[in-house]
């Protein structure tokens, strides 16, 4: 999964994707501890995907807050 695919998703979809990736990472860690995980590089890949999702969520949230008019005195 790359950032260009993720950029097309909405904020809610990104949050859902993040939850799915965390669940998948948890399951992969369990499989690794029971020596059933064949592709150990999957753990690093999932961590990076989670980081990408979190980065894009932060970007979207700051873009929304930056574009909102500030009510100052």
N, C-alpha and C positions, 0 to 999 in steps of 0.2 A: 504494500500500500504506500502510495507516495502523497506528498503534500498537495499536489494539484487535484487529486481525487478528493481529498478531504476538504479542500477549500470550497467545493461546490455544495457541501452539506450545510444545513442550518445549524444553529446553536444547539437545539434540542437533539438533532440527529448526531451531532458530535458528542454530546453527553452520553447518549445511548451507546455509541460506538466505543467510547471510553469504558463504560461498564462492561461491555462484551469483551473487550480486550483484557480487562483486569480479571474477569472470570476465566478467560482462556489461559492467562498467565498463571493463575492459581492452580488450575488443573494441570498445566504443564509442570509446575513445581512438584505437585503430588506425584505425577508420573515419573519425574526424575528421581525423587526420593525412593520410589519403589523399583527403580531401575527398569522402567518400562518405556522411557522416553528415548527414542532412537536418535532424533535430531536435536542435540543439545543447543545448537545455535538458535533454535526457536525462542529460547528464553531471552536472549539479547535482542532479537528482532521484535518480540512483543514489547519489551521495555521501550525500545526506540519508537514504536508505533504509538504507545501510550503517551510518550513525551511529545510527539508530533500533534496528537489530538489536544493535549493540554495547552500547547503553545498556540494553536489556532483558536482555541476557546478564549484564551487570554487576549489575543489579538482582536477577536470579534467583540469581546466585552469592553475593551478599552476604546475601540472605534465607536461603539454605541455611546459610551459615556462621554467621549470627546466631542461627538457631534451633537449631544444634547445641550440645549442652551442653559448656561449657568445663571442662576438667580442670585445675583450679588447686589449689594446695597450701594 
